[in-house]
Amino acid sequence: MLRPLKFVPSSVFAARLPLLGAATALAAAMLAPHPVSAETFSSSAGPLKVERVVGGLSEPWAVAFLPSGGVLITEQRGRLLLVEDGVRREVAGAPEVRARGQGGLLDVTLDPDFEENRTLYLSYSEPAEGGARTAAAKARLAIEPEPRLEDLQVIFRQDPVLRGGRHFGSRIVVADDGSLWITTGDRGDRPRAQDPEGHVGKVIRIAKDGSIPADNPFLDDPIVRDEIWSIGHRNAQGAAKHPETGALWTVEHGAAGGDEINQPEAGKNYGWPVISYGRHYAGGKIGEGTSKAGLEQPKHFWDPSIAPSGMTFYTGDLFPEWKGDIFVGALKYELVSRLDIRDGEVVGEERLFADAFGRVRDVRTGPDGALYFLTDAREGGLYRVSPAE
């Protein structure tokens, strides 16, 4: 439940006004010169202002902030958009996708050295004989005279190819050592998440050129694929790197319940579909219960399901009370869930904006310290969350 509005002395408001003014100016320069009127909501950090800064998006899936201003937004049907100074342009050269069900053009992530190398990473459902597969590619972004991707290279392809349009996973996180974590879903074929010979229902770890890092956990195992980092994931559609430890954290869909926050570690098994805190949509039991020796427990779970999407660790300065907390989008209850993190553990939850804006597909911390979220709809949008002063 949302907590009551918190009283903040006027002297504190006055001290924060220069910072807030600069942040708002930065957001306007990056995105739209005339955002729509804002709405105000209560929260544990005080009143929040939520304003739509980009509208008219068609089923957007992920957002990435460019260091020079502007944003990249993927749309599931296959478009990559560049929005800067209120102008929206389609980026040419995006990979071909199979936009069916949950598939399409999915994540976009910038290389940490983007200002020097202009490199970005995309994940998507790649059409292939017999169906589709989760794939990841890297490319260089050129902006003038028209935005385009150059030197697109596919660096990961899920094996096997499967029919159907479910559970592609598809978040990409760049590790501190420069390697890439890529999440895949079980594609609706539950037992494959435990199959060591396939990429389905796993976290994958590769180098930026698609090669295998020398310290991957299964290199000496003759059965498990070398690219695999961890096993037993249903459909991790959110992932982020802890800002202090550099560890990977993920959020994945359960069935009717059992959505999970995990911290996938090298070589470990996270249980799906052997253990789960949820039940099948028809009400039946999943697997063998909620625990089993040798299988990892989640950091947090939801029952009933909130249908989680993108996630971020909040690293900005506009909400000092929330620094280091996790924010997760929810499709089912159309909200943003804040998970209170203390000493590496989830100790509480606060639900924000329930039923106010639609299905939340992605959540990111912006370079201005604000929170941003995407709504997944035929008329979706990018929204900015800041203190309401």
Short mmCIF file of the C-alpha atoms (twelve columns), coordinates in Angstrom:
data_MODEL
# 
_entry.id   MODEL 
# 
loop_
_atom_site.group_PDB 
_atom_site.id 
_atom_site.type_symbol 
_atom_site.label_atom_id 
_atom_site.label_alt_id 
_atom_site.label_comp_id 
_atom_site.label_asym_id 
_atom_site.label_seq_id 
_atom_site.Cartn_x 
_atom_site.Cartn_y 
_atom_site.Cartn_z 
_atom_site.pdbx_PDB_model_num 
ATOM 1   C CA . MET A 1   0.000  0.000   0.000   1 
ATOM 2   C CA . LEU A 2   1.112  3.575   -0.610  1 
ATOM 3   C CA . ARG A 3   2.173  5.383   2.509   1 
ATOM 4   C CA . PRO A 4   0.839  8.853   3.412   1 
ATOM 5   C CA . LEU A 5   2.486  11.954  2.056   1 
ATOM 6   C CA . LYS A 6   5.629  12.751  4.009   1 
ATOM 7   C CA . PHE A 7   6.048  16.246  5.436   1 
ATOM 8   C CA . VAL A 8   9.269  17.917  4.286   1 
ATOM 9   C CA . PRO A 9   10.263 21.326  5.712   1 
ATOM 10  C CA . SER A 10  10.154 24.227  3.284   1 
ATOM 11  C CA . SER A 11  13.865 24.851  3.865   1 
ATOM 12  C CA . VAL A 12  14.630 21.446  2.396   1 
ATOM 13  C CA . PHE A 13  12.466 22.199  -0.636  1 
ATOM 14  C CA . ALA A 14  14.311 25.471  -1.169  1 
ATOM 15  C CA . ALA A 15  17.696 23.764  -1.003  1 
ATOM 16  C CA . ARG A 16  16.675 21.237  -3.625  1 
ATOM 17  C CA . LEU A 17  15.136 23.642  -6.138  1 
ATOM 18  C CA . PRO A 18  18.328 24.360  -8.153  1 
ATOM 19  C CA . LEU A 19  18.993 20.643  -8.587  1 
ATOM 20  C CA . LEU A 20  15.404 19.933  -9.568  1 
ATOM 21  C CA . GLY A 21  15.341 22.797  -12.036 1 
ATOM 22  C CA . ALA A 22  18.477 21.526  -13.762 1 
ATOM 23  C CA . ALA A 23  17.085 18.005  -13.940 1 
ATOM 24  C CA . THR A 24  13.835 19.187  -15.494 1 
ATOM 25  C CA . ALA A 25  15.742 21.262  -18.041 1 
ATOM 26  C CA . LEU A 26  17.871 18.241  -18.962 1 
ATOM 27  C CA . ALA A 27  14.780 16.075  -19.454 1 
ATOM 28  C CA . ALA A 28  13.196 18.687  -21.695 1 
ATOM 29  C CA . ALA A 29  16.350 18.973  -23.791 1 
ATOM 30  C CA . MET A 30  16.607 15.226  -24.231 1 
ATOM 31  C CA . LEU A 31  12.988 14.499  -24.956 1 
ATOM 32  C CA . ALA A 32  10.032 16.745  -25.638 1 
ATOM 33  C CA . PRO A 33  9.957  20.544  -25.346 1 
ATOM 34  C CA . HIS A 34  6.348  20.488  -24.168 1 
ATOM 35  C CA . PRO A 35  5.524  17.442  -22.006 1 
ATOM 36  C CA . VAL A 36  1.860  16.818  -21.253 1 
ATOM 37  C CA . SER A 37  0.472  18.029  -17.944 1 
ATOM 38  C CA . ALA A 38  1.787  16.159  -14.941 1 
ATOM 39  C CA . GLU A 39  -0.085 14.087  -12.380 1 
ATOM 40  C CA . THR A 40  0.828  13.917  -8.695  1 
ATOM 41  C CA . PHE A 41  0.971  10.784  -6.524  1 
ATOM 42  C CA . SER A 42  1.842  10.079  -2.918  1 
ATOM 43  C CA . SER A 43  4.803  7.911   -1.945  1 
ATOM 44  C CA . SER A 44  7.166  7.133   0.903   1 
ATOM 45  C CA . ALA A 45  9.581  9.706   -0.564  1 
ATOM 46  C CA . GLY A 46  6.957  12.454  -0.650  1 
ATOM 47  C CA . PRO A 47  4.694  13.625  -3.487  1 
ATOM 48  C CA . LEU A 48  5.727  12.507  -6.953  1 
ATOM 49  C CA . LYS A 49  5.202  14.246  -10.273 1 
ATOM 50  C CA . VAL A 50  4.670  11.944  -13.274 1 
ATOM 51  C CA . GLU A 51  4.705  13.469  -16.759 1 
ATOM 52  C CA . ARG A 52  4.645  11.874  -20.182 1 
ATOM 53  C CA . VAL A 53  7.702  13.007  -22.116 1 
ATOM 54  C CA . VAL A 54  7.254  10.840  -25.233 1 
ATOM 55  C CA . GLY A 55  3.853  9.712   -26.511 1 
ATOM 56  C CA . GLY A 56  2.475  7.833   -29.478 1 
ATOM 57  C CA . LEU A 57  4.718  4.790   -29.090 1 
ATOM 58  C CA . SER A 58  3.510  1.463   -30.479 1 
ATOM 59  C CA . GLU A 59  4.155  -1.362  -28.006 1 
ATOM 60  C CA . PRO A 60  7.530  -0.081  -26.756 1 
ATOM 61  C CA . TRP A 61  9.747  -2.611  -24.978 1 
ATOM 62  C CA . ALA A 62  12.971 -0.927  -23.795 1 
ATOM 63  C CA . VAL A 63  14.587 2.488   -23.438 1 
ATOM 64  C CA . ALA A 64  18.237 3.559   -23.300 1 
ATOM 65  C CA . PHE A 65  19.582 7.068   -22.630 1 
ATOM 66  C CA . LEU A 66  22.250 8.514   -24.888 1 
ATOM 67  C CA . PRO A 67  25.074 10.384  -23.123 1 
ATOM 68  C CA . SER A 68  24.746 13.356  -25.491 1 
ATOM 69  C CA . GLY A 69  20.983 13.660  -24.899 1 
ATOM 70  C CA . GLY A 70  18.020 11.846  -26.376 1 
ATOM 71  C CA . VAL A 71  16.796 8.305   -25.985 1 
ATOM 72  C CA . LEU A 72  16.610 5.083   -27.965 1 
ATOM 73  C CA . ILE A 73  13.331 3.175   -27.729 1 
ATOM 74  C CA . THR A 74  12.562 -0.249  -29.163 1 
ATOM 75  C CA . GLU A 75  9.083  -1.091  -30.395 1 
ATOM 76  C CA . GLN A 76  8.124  -4.729  -30.368 1 
ATOM 77  C CA . ARG A 77  6.997  -4.743  -34.007 1 
ATOM 78  C CA . GLY A 78  10.555 -4.037  -35.101 1 
ATOM 79  C CA . ARG A 79  11.240 -0.293  -35.018 1 
ATOM 80  C CA . LEU A 80  14.172 1.315   -33.209 1 
ATOM 81  C CA . LEU A 81  13.435 4.981   -32.528 1 
ATOM 82  C CA . LEU A 82  15.733 7.890   -31.711 1 
ATOM 83  C CA . VAL A 83  14.018 10.751  -29.863 1 
ATOM 84  C CA . GLU A 84  15.937 13.979  -29.243 1 
ATOM 85  C CA . ASP A 85  14.918 17.612  -28.939 1 
ATOM 86  C CA . GLY A 86  11.304 16.579  -29.347 1 
ATOM 87  C CA . VAL A 87  12.008 15.016  -32.762 1 
ATOM 88  C CA . ARG A 88  11.404 11.313  -33.379 1 
ATOM 89  C CA . ARG A 89  13.281 9.440   -36.115 1 
ATOM 90  C CA . GLU A 90  13.410 5.763   -36.980 1 
ATOM 91  C CA . VAL A 91  16.878 4.204   -36.902 1 
ATOM 92  C CA . ALA A 92  17.532 2.272   -40.110 1 
ATOM 93  C CA . GLY A 93  19.234 -1.109  -40.169 1 
ATOM 94  C CA . ALA A 94  17.519 -2.825  -37.221 1 
ATOM 95  C CA . PRO A 95  17.574 -6.633  -37.432 1 
ATOM 96  C CA . GLU A 96  14.686 -8.594  -38.888 1 
ATOM 97  C CA . VAL A 97  12.394 -9.861  -36.130 1 
ATOM 98  C CA . ARG A 98  9.555  -12.317 -35.763 1 
ATOM 99  C CA . ALA A 99  6.955  -10.096 -34.086 1 
ATOM 100 C CA . ARG A 100 4.567  -12.735 -32.825 1 
ATOM 101 C CA . GLY A 101 3.153  -13.073 -29.319 1 
ATOM 102 C CA . GLN A 102 5.846  -11.891 -26.906 1 
ATOM 103 C CA . GLY A 103 8.496  -11.812 -29.622 1 
ATOM 104 C CA . GLY A 104 9.829  -8.875  -31.584 1 
ATOM 105 C CA . LEU A 105 12.499 -6.216  -31.150 1 
ATOM 106 C CA . LEU A 106 13.141 -6.266  -27.422 1 
ATOM 107 C CA . ASP A 107 16.051 -4.895  -25.365 1 
ATOM 108 C CA . VAL A 108 18.510 -2.123  -26.194 1 
ATOM 109 C CA . THR A 109 21.613 -1.517  -24.092 1 
ATOM 110 C CA . LEU A 110 24.523 0.863   -24.624 1 
ATOM 111 C CA . ASP A 111 28.137 -0.177  -24.332 1 
ATOM 112 C CA . PRO A 112 29.826 1.547   -21.348 1 
ATOM 113 C CA . ASP A 113 32.261 3.152   -23.827 1 
ATOM 114 C CA . PHE A 114 29.469 4.291   -26.142 1 
ATOM 115 C CA . GLU A 115 30.803 7.852   -26.411 1 
ATOM 116 C CA . GLU A 116 34.000 6.497   -27.956 1 
ATOM 117 C CA . ASN A 117 32.822 3.414   -29.885 1 
ATOM 118 C CA . ARG A 118 29.105 4.190   -30.564 1 
ATOM 119 C CA . THR A 119 28.303 0.519   -29.852 1 
ATOM 120 C CA . LEU A 120 24.941 -0.744  -28.679 1 
ATOM 121 C CA . TYR A 121 23.406 -4.182  -28.145 1 
ATOM 122 C CA . LEU A 122 19.950 -5.392  -29.191 1 
ATOM 123 C CA . SER A 123 17.999 -8.520  -28.311 1 
ATOM 124 C CA . TYR A 124 15.121 -9.829  -30.384 1 
ATOM 125 C CA . SER A 125 13.210 -12.879 -31.581 1 
ATOM 126 C CA . GLU A 126 14.968 -13.925 -34.746 1 
ATOM 127 C CA . PRO A 127 12.967 -15.771 -37.424 1 
ATOM 128 C CA . ALA A 128 14.478 -19.142 -38.337 1 
ATOM 129 C CA . GLU A 129 13.405 -22.353 -40.010 1 
ATOM 130 C CA . GLY A 130 10.985 -24.059 -37.656 1 
ATOM 131 C CA . GLY A 131 10.065 -20.984 -35.621 1 
ATOM 132 C CA . ALA A 132 12.112 -18.335 -33.817 1 
ATOM 133 C CA . ARG A 133 14.904 -17.949 -31.293 1 
ATOM 134 C CA . THR A 134 16.213 -15.341 -28.885 1 
ATOM 135 C CA . ALA A 135 19.142 -13.562 -30.512 1 
ATOM 136 C CA . ALA A 136 21.457 -10.689 -29.627 1 
ATOM 137 C CA . ALA A 137 23.408 -8.387  -31.928 1 
ATOM 138 C CA . LYS A 138 25.804 -5.500  -31.634 1 
ATOM 139 C CA . ALA A 139 26.061 -2.508  -33.960 1 
ATOM 140 C CA . ARG A 140 27.349 1.057   -34.162 1 
ATOM 141 C CA . LEU A 141 24.889 3.943   -34.078 1 
ATOM 142 C CA . ALA A 142 25.360 6.701   -36.636 1 
ATOM 143 C CA . ILE A 143 23.053 9.715   -36.349 1 
ATOM 144 C CA . GLU A 144 23.738 12.026  -39.286 1 
ATOM 145 C CA . PRO A 145 22.499 12.631  -41.892 1 
ATOM 146 C CA . GLU A 146 19.882 10.084  -40.816 1 
ATOM 147 C CA . PRO A 147 20.106 7.660   -37.868 1 
ATOM 148 C CA . ARG A 148 21.184 4.145   -38.797 1 
ATOM 149 C CA . LEU A 149 22.901 1.040   -37.441 1 
ATOM 150 C CA . GLU A 150 26.216 0.119   -39.010 1 
ATOM 151 C CA . ASP A 151 28.184 -3.157  -38.928 1 
ATOM 152 C CA . LEU A 152 25.379 -5.168  -37.325 1 
ATOM 153 C CA . GLN A 153 26.760 -8.487  -36.064 1 
ATOM 154 C CA . VAL A 154 24.769 -11.284 -34.450 1 
ATOM 155 C CA . ILE A 155 26.725 -12.384 -31.364 1 
ATOM 156 C CA . PHE A 156 24.286 -14.905 -29.841 1 
ATOM 157 C CA . ARG A 157 21.617 -17.245 -31.190 1 
ATOM 158 C CA . GLN A 158 19.540 -19.445 -28.913 1 
ATOM 159 C CA . ASP A 159 19.657 -23.146 -29.672 1 
ATOM 160 C CA . PRO A 160 17.242 -24.831 -30.308 1 
ATOM 161 C CA . VAL A 161 14.821 -22.957 -32.552 1 
ATOM 162 C CA . LEU A 162 11.258 -23.450 -31.268 1 
ATOM 163 C CA . ARG A 163 7.743  -22.699 -32.473 1 
ATOM 164 C CA . GLY A 164 5.363  -20.429 -30.602 1 
ATOM 165 C CA . GLY A 165 5.644  -16.843 -29.449 1 
ATOM 166 C CA . ARG A 166 6.214  -17.080 -25.705 1 
ATOM 167 C CA . HIS A 167 8.996  -16.492 -23.202 1 
ATOM 168 C CA . PHE A 168 11.961 -15.022 -25.054 1 
ATOM 169 C CA . GLY A 169 13.528 -13.416 -21.959 1 
ATOM 170 C CA . SER A 170 15.867 -11.012 -23.752 1 
ATOM 171 C CA . ARG A 171 17.392 -8.561  -21.289 1 
ATOM 172 C CA . ILE A 172 21.057 -7.667  -21.828 1 
ATOM 173 C CA . VAL A 173 23.347 -6.452  -19.026 1 
ATOM 174 C CA . VAL A 174 26.993 -5.441  -19.449 1 
ATOM 175 C CA . ALA A 175 29.103 -6.805  -16.573 1 
ATOM 176 C CA . ASP A 176 31.919 -4.881  -14.928 1 
ATOM 177 C CA . ASP A 177 34.473 -7.028  -16.787 1 
ATOM 178 C CA . GLY A 178 32.881 -6.164  -20.134 1 
ATOM 179 C CA . SER A 179 31.143 -9.492  -20.715 1 
ATOM 180 C CA . LEU A 180 27.430 -9.649  -21.509 1 
ATOM 181 C CA . TRP A 181 24.674 -11.403 -19.595 1 
ATOM 182 C CA . ILE A 182 21.658 -12.293 -21.762 1 
ATOM 183 C CA . THR A 183 18.458 -13.792 -20.355 1 
ATOM 184 C CA . THR A 184 16.408 -16.373 -22.234 1 
ATOM 185 C CA . GLY A 185 12.967 -17.789 -21.442 1 
ATOM 186 C CA . ASP A 186 11.736 -21.373 -21.484 1 
ATOM 187 C CA . ARG A 187 9.696  -20.657 -24.663 1 
ATOM 188 C CA . GLY A 188 6.667  -22.282 -23.029 1 
ATOM 189 C CA . ASP A 189 8.423  -25.683 -22.969 1 
ATOM 190 C CA . ARG A 190 9.062  -25.992 -19.229 1 
ATOM 191 C CA . PRO A 191 11.433 -29.002 -19.050 1 
ATOM 192 C CA . ARG A 192 13.913 -27.307 -21.382 1 
ATOM 193 C CA . ALA A 193 14.857 -24.871 -18.597 1 
ATOM 194 C CA . GLN A 194 16.645 -27.806 -16.943 1 
ATOM 195 C CA . ASP A 195 18.167 -29.141 -20.181 1 
ATOM 196 C CA . PRO A 196 21.947 -28.519 -19.996 1 
ATOM 197 C CA . GLU A 197 22.398 -28.981 -23.740 1 
ATOM 198 C CA . GLY A 198 20.234 -26.018 -24.754 1 
ATOM 199 C CA . HIS A 199 20.075 -22.265 -24.147 1 
ATOM 200 C CA . VAL A 200 16.376 -22.223 -23.253 1 
ATOM 201 C CA . GLY A 201 15.474 -20.955 -19.758 1 
ATOM 202 C CA . LYS A 202 19.018 -19.854 -18.927 1 
ATOM 203 C CA . VAL A 203 21.196 -16.852 -18.265 1 
ATOM 204 C CA . ILE A 204 23.870 -16.696 -20.960 1 
ATOM 205 C CA . ARG A 205 27.285 -15.075 -20.575 1 
ATOM 206 C CA . ILE A 206 29.394 -14.187 -23.608 1 
ATOM 207 C CA . ALA A 207 32.088 -11.705 -24.550 1 
ATOM 208 C CA . LYS A 208 31.161 -8.668  -26.631 1 
ATOM 209 C CA . ASP A 209 32.261 -10.429 -29.817 1 
ATOM 210 C CA . GLY A 210 30.195 -13.527 -29.022 1 
ATOM 211 C CA . SER A 211 33.111 -15.642 -27.827 1 
ATOM 212 C CA . ILE A 212 33.082 -17.580 -24.546 1 
ATOM 213 C CA . PRO A 213 34.740 -16.016 -21.478 1 
ATOM 214 C CA . ALA A 214 37.522 -18.191 -20.071 1 
ATOM 215 C CA . ASP A 215 35.964 -18.235 -16.592 1 
ATOM 216 C CA . ASN A 216 32.435 -19.346 -17.552 1 
ATOM 217 C CA . PRO A 217 31.252 -21.964 -15.035 1 
ATOM 218 C CA . PHE A 218 30.610 -24.959 -17.315 1 
ATOM 219 C CA . LEU A 219 33.654 -24.936 -19.601 1 
ATOM 220 C CA . ASP A 220 34.891 -28.237 -18.164 1 
ATOM 221 C CA . ASP A 221 31.481 -29.907 -18.278 1 
ATOM 222 C CA . PRO A 222 31.092 -32.077 -21.416 1 
ATOM 223 C CA . ILE A 223 27.285 -31.774 -21.368 1 
ATOM 224 C CA . VAL A 224 26.424 -28.188 -20.389 1 
ATOM 225 C CA . ARG A 225 26.741 -25.539 -23.091 1 
ATOM 226 C CA . ASP A 226 29.764 -23.300 -22.605 1 
ATOM 227 C CA . GLU A 227 27.708 -20.100 -22.910 1 
ATOM 228 C CA . ILE A 228 25.501 -20.919 -19.908 1 
ATOM 229 C CA . TRP A 229 25.901 -18.919 -16.701 1 
ATOM 230 C CA . SER A 230 22.901 -20.228 -14.724 1 
ATOM 231 C CA . ILE A 231 20.022 -22.678 -15.226 1 
ATOM 232 C CA . GLY A 232 16.339 -23.041 -14.360 1 
ATOM 233 C CA . HIS A 233 14.746 -19.715 -15.296 1 
ATOM 234 C CA . ARG A 234 11.180 -19.402 -16.587 1 
ATOM 235 C CA . ASN A 235 11.216 -16.029 -18.348 1 
ATOM 236 C CA . ALA A 236 13.486 -13.266 -17.043 1 
ATOM 237 C CA . GLN A 237 12.270 -10.089 -18.756 1 
ATOM 238 C CA . GLY A 238 14.060 -7.788  -16.333 1 
ATOM 239 C CA . ALA A 239 17.725 -7.648  -15.378 1 
ATOM 240 C CA . ALA A 240 20.104 -5.099  -13.872 1 
ATOM 241 C CA . LYS A 241 23.584 -4.886  -12.388 1 
ATOM 242 C CA . HIS A 242 23.947 -4.033  -8.712  1 
ATOM 243 C CA . PRO A 243 25.580 -0.576  -8.612  1 
ATOM 244 C CA . GLU A 244 28.011 -1.482  -5.815  1 
ATOM 245 C CA . THR A 245 28.742 -5.200  -6.098  1 
ATOM 246 C CA . GLY A 246 28.429 -5.532  -9.881  1 
ATOM 247 C CA . ALA A 247 26.325 -8.686  -9.408  1 
ATOM 248 C CA . LEU A 248 23.540 -9.564  -11.828 1 
ATOM 249 C CA . TRP A 249 19.969 -9.441  -10.512 1 
ATOM 250 C CA . THR A 250 16.961 -10.606 -12.536 1 
ATOM 251 C CA . VAL A 251 13.180 -10.602 -12.301 1 
ATOM 252 C CA . GLU A 252 11.242 -13.371 -14.011 1 
ATOM 253 C CA . HIS A 253 7.655  -14.301 -14.632 1 
ATOM 254 C CA . GLY A 254 6.039  -17.108 -12.702 1 
ATOM 255 C CA . ALA A 255 2.796  -18.707 -13.786 1 
ATOM 256 C CA . ALA A 256 -0.302 -17.715 -11.788 1 
ATOM 257 C CA . GLY A 257 2.154  -16.851 -9.025  1 
ATOM 258 C CA . GLY A 258 5.810  -17.229 -8.241  1 
ATOM 259 C CA . ASP A 259 7.311  -14.216 -10.018 1 
ATOM 260 C CA . GLU A 260 10.876 -14.116 -8.722  1 
ATOM 261 C CA . ILE A 261 13.720 -11.736 -7.988  1 
ATOM 262 C CA . ASN A 262 16.973 -13.698 -8.288  1 
ATOM 263 C CA . GLN A 263 20.669 -12.969 -8.084  1 
ATOM 264 C CA . PRO A 264 21.944 -15.537 -10.591 1 
ATOM 265 C CA . GLU A 265 25.400 -16.813 -9.694  1 
ATOM 266 C CA . ALA A 266 27.777 -18.769 -11.877 1 
ATOM 267 C CA . GLY A 267 26.863 -22.419 -12.275 1 
ATOM 268 C CA . LYS A 268 23.773 -22.391 -10.062 1 
ATOM 269 C CA . ASN A 269 20.294 -23.769 -10.713 1 
ATOM 270 C CA . TYR A 270 17.243 -21.601 -9.918  1 
ATOM 271 C CA . GLY A 271 14.749 -24.390 -10.012 1 
ATOM 272 C CA . TRP A 272 12.166 -23.854 -12.740 1 
ATOM 273 C CA . PRO A 273 10.045 -25.974 -13.254 1 
ATOM 274 C CA . VAL A 274 11.127 -28.310 -10.431 1 
ATOM 275 C CA . ILE A 275 10.362 -25.786 -7.695  1 
ATOM 276 C CA . SER A 276 8.187  -22.665 -7.708  1 
ATOM 277 C CA . TYR A 277 6.147  -20.478 -5.364  1 
ATOM 278 C CA . GLY A 278 3.316  -20.330 -7.892  1 
ATOM 279 C CA . ARG A 279 0.760  -22.613 -9.443  1 
ATOM 280 C CA . HIS A 280 -0.241 -23.343 -13.009 1 
ATOM 281 C CA . TYR A 281 -2.900 -21.073 -14.513 1 
ATOM 282 C CA . ALA A 282 -5.409 -23.907 -14.225 1 
ATOM 283 C CA . GLY A 283 -4.633 -24.231 -10.514 1 
ATOM 284 C CA . GLY A 284 -2.423 -27.306 -10.560 1 
ATOM 285 C CA . LYS A 285 0.770  -27.763 -8.572  1 
ATOM 286 C CA . ILE A 286 4.099  -26.924 -10.207 1 
ATOM 287 C CA . GLY A 287 6.932  -29.398 -9.769  1 
ATOM 288 C CA . GLU A 288 7.906  -30.747 -6.372  1 
ATOM 289 C CA . GLY A 289 7.099  -27.774 -4.135  1 
ATOM 290 C CA . THR A 290 8.910  -24.617 -3.093  1 
ATOM 291 C CA . SER A 291 12.355 -26.024 -2.261  1 
ATOM 292 C CA . LYS A 292 14.725 -28.866 -3.065  1 
ATOM 293 C CA . ALA A 293 18.349 -29.547 -2.219  1 
ATOM 294 C CA . GLY A 294 20.730 -28.126 -4.804  1 
ATOM 295 C CA . LEU A 295 18.235 -25.572 -6.146  1 
ATOM 296 C CA . GLU A 296 18.461 -21.878 -5.290  1 
ATOM 297 C CA . GLN A 297 15.830 -19.788 -3.527  1 
ATOM 298 C CA . PRO A 298 14.704 -16.402 -4.878  1 
ATOM 299 C CA . LYS A 299 15.514 -13.149 -3.132  1 
ATOM 300 C CA . HIS A 300 11.812 -12.253 -3.326  1 
ATOM 301 C CA . PHE A 301 8.666  -13.621 -4.916  1 
ATOM 302 C CA . TRP A 302 5.158  -12.426 -5.682  1 
ATOM 303 C CA . ASP A 303 2.043  -14.554 -5.265  1 
ATOM 304 C CA . PRO A 304 -0.257 -13.745 -6.981  1 
ATOM 305 C CA . SER A 305 1.792  -12.726 -9.989  1 
ATOM 306 C CA . ILE A 306 2.284  -9.062  -10.883 1 
ATOM 307 C CA . ALA A 307 3.651  -10.038 -14.359 1 
ATOM 308 C CA . PRO A 308 7.001  -8.247  -13.910 1 
ATOM 309 C CA . SER A 309 8.847  -6.546  -16.729 1 
ATOM 310 C CA . GLY A 310 11.942 -4.316  -16.758 1 
ATOM 311 C CA . MET A 311 13.867 -3.389  -13.635 1 
ATOM 312 C CA . THR A 312 16.466 -0.917  -12.416 1 
ATOM 313 C CA . PHE A 313 18.510 -0.187  -9.321  1 
ATOM 314 C CA . TYR A 314 17.858 3.433   -8.476  1 
ATOM 315 C CA . THR A 315 21.182 5.298   -8.569  1 
ATOM 316 C CA . GLY A 316 20.069 8.928   -8.833  1 
ATOM 317 C CA . ASP A 317 20.051 11.769  -6.323  1 
ATOM 318 C CA . LEU A 318 16.483 13.074  -6.643  1 
ATOM 319 C CA . PHE A 319 15.203 10.403  -4.229  1 
ATOM 320 C CA . PRO A 320 17.943 9.821   -1.621  1 
ATOM 321 C CA . GLU A 321 15.563 7.647   0.434   1 
ATOM 322 C CA . TRP A 322 15.378 5.184   -2.477  1 
ATOM 323 C CA . LYS A 323 19.025 4.997   -3.479  1 
ATOM 324 C CA . GLY A 324 19.994 1.368   -4.090  1 
ATOM 325 C CA . ASP A 325 16.388 0.117   -4.167  1 
ATOM 326 C CA . ILE A 326 14.991 -1.967  -7.027  1 
ATOM 327 C CA . PHE A 327 12.137 -0.698  -9.200  1 
ATOM 328 C CA . VAL A 328 10.219 -3.260  -11.269 1 
ATOM 329 C CA . GLY A 329 7.496  -2.644  -13.830 1 
ATOM 330 C CA . ALA A 330 4.305  -4.716  -13.687 1 
ATOM 331 C CA . LEU A 331 2.094  -5.603  -16.623 1 
ATOM 332 C CA . LYS A 332 -0.754 -7.201  -14.690 1 
ATOM 333 C CA . TYR A 333 -1.502 -4.534  -12.076 1 
ATOM 334 C CA . GLU A 334 -0.158 -1.690  -14.222 1 
ATOM 335 C CA . LEU A 335 2.200  -0.365  -11.578 1 
ATOM 336 C CA . VAL A 336 5.803  0.155   -10.539 1 
ATOM 337 C CA . SER A 337 6.954  -1.909  -7.571  1 
ATOM 338 C CA . ARG A 338 9.682  -0.490  -5.344  1 
ATOM 339 C CA . LEU A 339 11.606 -3.144  -3.431  1 
ATOM 340 C CA . ASP A 340 13.391 -1.843  -0.348  1 
ATOM 341 C CA . ILE A 341 16.931 -3.300  -0.394  1 
ATOM 342 C CA . ARG A 342 18.999 -3.482  2.782   1 
ATOM 343 C CA . ASP A 343 22.265 -5.403  3.087   1 
ATOM 344 C CA . GLY A 344 21.558 -7.187  -0.172  1 
ATOM 345 C CA . GLU A 345 18.105 -8.436  0.858   1 
ATOM 346 C CA . VAL A 346 14.543 -7.418  -0.015  1 
ATOM 347 C CA . VAL A 347 12.889 -6.171  3.189   1 
ATOM 348 C CA . GLY A 348 9.726  -4.487  1.906   1 
ATOM 349 C CA . GLU A 349 7.647  -3.395  -1.069  1 
ATOM 350 C CA . GLU A 350 5.871  -0.203  -2.078  1 
ATOM 351 C CA . ARG A 351 3.482  -0.146  -5.057  1 
ATOM 352 C CA . LEU A 352 3.288  3.018   -7.126  1 
ATOM 353 C CA . PHE A 353 0.860  4.301   -9.818  1 
ATOM 354 C CA . ALA A 354 -1.418 1.220   -9.805  1 
ATOM 355 C CA . ASP A 355 -3.882 1.326   -12.732 1 
ATOM 356 C CA . ALA A 356 -2.907 4.916   -13.549 1 
ATOM 357 C CA . PHE A 357 -0.976 4.638   -16.824 1 
ATOM 358 C CA . GLY A 358 -1.309 1.123   -18.211 1 
ATOM 359 C CA . ARG A 359 1.001  -1.875  -18.478 1 
ATOM 360 C CA . VAL A 360 4.523  -0.904  -17.427 1 
ATOM 361 C CA . ARG A 361 7.096  -2.574  -19.701 1 
ATOM 362 C CA . ASP A 362 10.438 -1.052  -18.694 1 
ATOM 363 C CA . VAL A 363 11.863 1.005   -15.816 1 
ATOM 364 C CA . ARG A 364 15.183 2.858   -15.901 1 
ATOM 365 C CA . THR A 365 17.104 5.442   -13.885 1 
ATOM 366 C CA . GLY A 366 17.684 8.490   -16.071 1 
ATOM 367 C CA . PRO A 367 20.905 10.504  -16.289 1 
ATOM 368 C CA . ASP A 368 19.062 13.380  -14.592 1 
ATOM 369 C CA . GLY A 369 18.324 11.240  -11.510 1 
ATOM 370 C CA . ALA A 370 14.639 10.811  -12.354 1 
ATOM 371 C CA . LEU A 371 12.884 7.467   -12.778 1 
ATOM 372 C CA . TYR A 372 11.505 6.674   -16.215 1 
ATOM 373 C CA . PHE A 373 9.044  4.005   -17.274 1 
ATOM 374 C CA . LEU A 374 7.536  2.795   -20.558 1 
ATOM 375 C CA . THR A 375 3.922  1.785   -20.989 1 
ATOM 376 C CA . ASP A 376 3.245  -1.171  -23.263 1 
ATOM 377 C CA . ALA A 377 0.302  -0.291  -25.500 1 
ATOM 378 C CA . ARG A 378 -0.600 0.559   -29.083 1 
ATOM 379 C CA . GLU A 379 -0.473 4.160   -27.828 1 
ATOM 380 C CA . GLY A 380 2.295  3.750   -25.263 1 
ATOM 381 C CA . GLY A 381 4.543  6.390   -23.779 1 
ATOM 382 C CA . LEU A 382 7.695  7.212   -21.853 1 
ATOM 383 C CA . TYR A 383 7.037  8.781   -18.438 1 
ATOM 384 C CA . ARG A 384 9.313  10.719  -16.102 1 
ATOM 385 C CA . VAL A 385 8.974  10.524  -12.291 1 
ATOM 386 C CA . SER A 386 10.428 13.339  -10.183 1 
ATOM 387 C CA . PRO A 387 9.679  15.023  -6.833  1 
ATOM 388 C CA . ALA A 388 6.566  17.190  -6.974  1 
ATOM 389 C CA . GLU A 389 7.768  20.533  -5.671  1 
# 
